[in-house]
Amino acid sequence: MTTLHFLCAGAAQGLVKALQDRFTAETGATLQGRFGAVGAMKEALQAGEPCDLMVVTDSMIAALCAEGALRGDMRAPIGQVRTGIAVRSGQPLPDVSTPDGLKAALLAADAVYFPDPVRATAGIHFAKVMQQLGIHDTLQPRFRTFPNGAASMREMAAASGQPIGCTQVSEILYSPGVALVGALPTAFELSTVYTAAVSAKAAEPALAQRFMALLTGPASQALRDAGGFDAC
């Protein structure tokens, strides 16, 4: 059986998994790859990890196309994802619509879950938000960071107490046991466009393009809408 290898940002993990069985049924090919922070996916590609299709931020796709690592003639946007705040299912939903509200909610939490503040898009941004709010150092002992947002949300769902978390809205919506509170306040808003592109060294470029069409086309529109992917 043919295998399609991929490297994918955690923000699109739920979407890829939701389409996996359909793709195999239609093509007979299996999907194999991994999900993680966009920085980690770039490192994996550059290290020579097998990759037919890559899904990361549009800005990273553009840079890798310019370098010749990805094919600029075989790329398509999936959608735009906001960064949001989450709590465990069943917890009260705090008001995070303003900077003061977000600050109060974070200070009230006994643990703060978010993705890698060095290599993950949401993690990097959220660390800066806490610095801007003047509470980064105060909260640092409560930080619970993980390689990607999906892992952060999974761990938060299993936690006790009154935790709070931040990652891409798509990762929150696809994670059982957590609830979306809302997007970051307008002053700290981050909307990230995610794009798929075929690798320049793809062993199965036609198959990769077919899965890219499934990810970005009308057949998966309802899944994208439900999973937090807005139109670009």
C-alpha positions, 0 to 999 in steps of 0.5 A: 500500500502506498504511503503519503508522508506529511509534516503538519502544524498542530493547528491542523491536526484535527482536520487532517485526522478527520479526513484520514479515513476518507482519503484512504478509502478514496485512494488506497493510500495511508497517511503517515507523519507527525504533528507539532510546532511549526518550528519543529516541522521546519527542522524536520523537513530540513533534516531530511525527514520523509515528507510529501506534503507540509502544512504550516503557517503561510509565511513559513510556506512562502519562505520554504518555497523561496528556498526551493524546499517546497513547490510554489506551484503546488500550494493552497491555503487552508484557512485562518485560525485565531488564537484563543483562551480555554478552560477545562469543560465545566469550569466557569468561563471568565471574561477575557474580552479585554486586556484587564479581563484576560489579566485577571483570569490568568492571575486567578488560575493555578496553572497556565497551559500553552504550547512551546514558547520558542517554536510554536506560533501560539506559544511564542505569541502568548508569552509576549502577551503575558509580558505585555500584561506585566505578569509573565514572571509572576506566572512563570512558576505556573507554566505548563508548556508542551510541544504543541497546542493539542498536547497542551489541551490534552494535559489541561483536560486531565488536570485538577484545580482551576487551570487556564490555557492558550493556543490556536482555536482549532486545537481547542475545538478539536480537543475533548475535555476543554472549552473555548472561552474566546479569542484573545482581546483585540489588542493581542489578536493573532490570526494565522493563515495555514497553508499546505504545500507539496515538498520539492522532494515528494515521492508521491507529488500527485497523491500529495496534491490530491490530499491537499485538494481535500484539505483545502477544497469544498469537500472539507468546508464544513469540517474547517468551519466547525474546527475554527478555520475561517476564510482567508 
